[in-house]
Amino acid sequence: MISSRSFVLAPAAALLAGAALGVLTRALETDASTAGRGIYLVLNEAWPWSALAFLAGLAVASRAASAVVAAVSLAAAVAAYYVVHSDTTWSGALSATLAWGAVALVVGPVLGLMGNLARSPGLPGLPFRLVIPALAVVETTARLRAEVSLQGPVGETAWTITRFAAVAVCLALAAHAVVINRRHGSRS
């Protein structure tokens, strides 16, 4: 039986999380502090936005609903990001919102479905659970190679910490899946 509470709570939480990600990312863009700049550089990457859609899909039991909720959460993040930007003209904000909103509506359902499939315990769900930390490793490695000269020590530190954390998460997820698989294998 599907609880009406979870049917409303997960989409509402995903929508609010999306709006919060968009507003926070935009607000930190102009933060001159070292910590604010570092957080902005991490939040303004593809993997945190992908993680939003992935986690929205993870939170919903139905595969179809996970795709919809993920797309809506990403679309809310995009809309919030451009609505709070004071230096952009309305036509510029509208065109950027429409372009990135279209990306959100295409990529969101895929990431939401991956999040839903990550609910499978043990080894079957492991490849899906590794998607976001692997994306973080790839993206931060690329940024360290290409953009560190532009962002300086703040970018280097933020991306290095993120990369190490993502590698640690990958290893922890793999170890957990192996342990779960062994437990279930020993019961049969």
QUINORMO-V368414 format. One record per residue. N is the residue number from 1. RES is the residue in one letter. PHI is phi in degrees with one decimal (NA if undefined). Layout:
# QUINORMO-V368414
{{N	RES	PHI} {N	RES	PHI}}
This chain:
# QUINORMO-V368414
{{1	M	NA} {2	I	-92.6} {3	S	-74.4} {4	S	-66.3} {5	R	-64.1} {6	S	-71.2} {7	F	-65.4} {8	V	-97.7} {9	L	-65.0} {10	A	-61.6} {11	P	-64.3} {12	A	-65.7} {13	A	-64.3} {14	A	-64.6} {15	L	-64.0} {16	L	-66.0} {17	A	-63.0} {18	G	-62.3} {19	A	-62.1} {20	A	-64.2} {21	L	-61.8} {22	G	-62.4} {23	V	-66.5} {24	L	-63.4} {25	T	-61.1} {26	R	-67.1} {27	A	-64.9} {28	L	-77.4} {29	E	-58.9} {30	T	-101.8} {31	D	-69.6} {32	A	-86.8} {33	S	-70.3} {34	T	-62.2} {35	A	-63.9} {36	G	-61.5} {37	R	-64.9} {38	G	-63.2} {39	I	-64.8} {40	Y	-58.8} {41	L	-61.1} {42	V	-76.5} {43	L	-68.4} {44	N	-89.7} {45	E	-102.4} {46	A	-72.1} {47	W	-66.9} {48	P	-66.6} {49	W	-70.0} {50	S	-64.7} {51	A	-62.4} {52	L	-57.5} {53	A	-65.6} {54	F	-59.9} {55	L	-68.1} {56	A	-63.1} {57	G	-67.6} {58	L	-65.1} {59	A	-79.1} {60	V	-112.1} {61	A	-72.4} {62	S	-82.5} {63	R	-65.1} {64	A	-64.2} {65	A	-65.7} {66	S	-62.7} {67	A	-66.6} {68	V	-68.8} {69	V	-62.2} {70	A	-63.8} {71	A	-63.2} {72	V	-65.9} {73	S	-64.4} {74	L	-67.7} {75	A	-62.6} {76	A	-64.6} {77	A	-62.8} {78	V	-63.2} {79	A	-60.7} {80	A	-63.3} {81	Y	-59.0} {82	Y	-85.3} {83	V	-68.0} {84	V	-85.3} {85	H	-82.8} {86	S	-84.6} {87	D	-89.7} {88	T	-97.9} {89	T	-70.6} {90	W	-61.2} {91	S	-68.3} {92	G	-67.2} {93	A	-65.7} {94	L	-66.5} {95	S	-66.9} {96	A	-66.4} {97	T	-63.0} {98	L	-66.6} {99	A	-66.0} {100	W	-71.4} {101	G	-64.1} {102	A	-64.5} {103	V	-61.6} {104	A	-59.8} {105	L	-74.4} {106	V	-90.7} {107	V	-80.1} {108	G	-53.6} {109	P	-61.6} {110	V	-65.4} {111	L	-67.0} {112	G	-64.0} {113	L	-64.1} {114	M	-61.7} {115	G	-62.0} {116	N	-65.2} {117	L	-69.8} {118	A	-68.6} {119	R	-69.4} {120	S	-64.5} {121	P	-73.3} {122	G	71.0} {123	L	-67.3} {124	P	-60.0} {125	G	-89.7} {126	L	-57.4} {127	P	-57.7} {128	F	-73.7} {129	R	-67.5} {130	L	-84.0} {131	V	-57.2} {132	I	-71.5} {133	P	-63.5} {134	A	-65.8} {135	L	-61.0} {136	A	-63.0} {137	V	-62.5} {138	V	-63.1} {139	E	-67.9} {140	T	-67.5} {141	T	-63.4} {142	A	-64.5} {143	R	-67.9} {144	L	-64.0} {145	R	-78.7} {146	A	-101.1} {147	E	-115.8} {148	V	-61.9} {149	S	-66.9} {150	L	-80.5} {151	Q	-98.3} {152	G	71.2} {153	P	-63.4} {154	V	-64.4} {155	G	-64.0} {156	E	-60.1} {157	T	-66.1} {158	A	-60.5} {159	W	-73.0} {160	T	-67.5} {161	I	-61.3} {162	T	-61.9} {163	R	-64.1} {164	F	-61.3} {165	A	-63.8} {166	A	-66.2} {167	V	-63.2} {168	A	-62.1} {169	V	-64.8} {170	C	-57.5} {171	L	-65.1} {172	A	-65.6} {173	L	-63.9} {174	A	-65.3} {175	A	-62.5} {176	H	-62.3} {177	A	-63.6} {178	V	-64.6} {179	V	-61.7} {180	I	-62.1} {181	N	-63.1} {182	R	-65.8} {183	R	-60.2} {184	H	-69.8} {185	G	-68.9} {186	S	-75.9} {187	R	-80.2} {188	S	-84.7}}
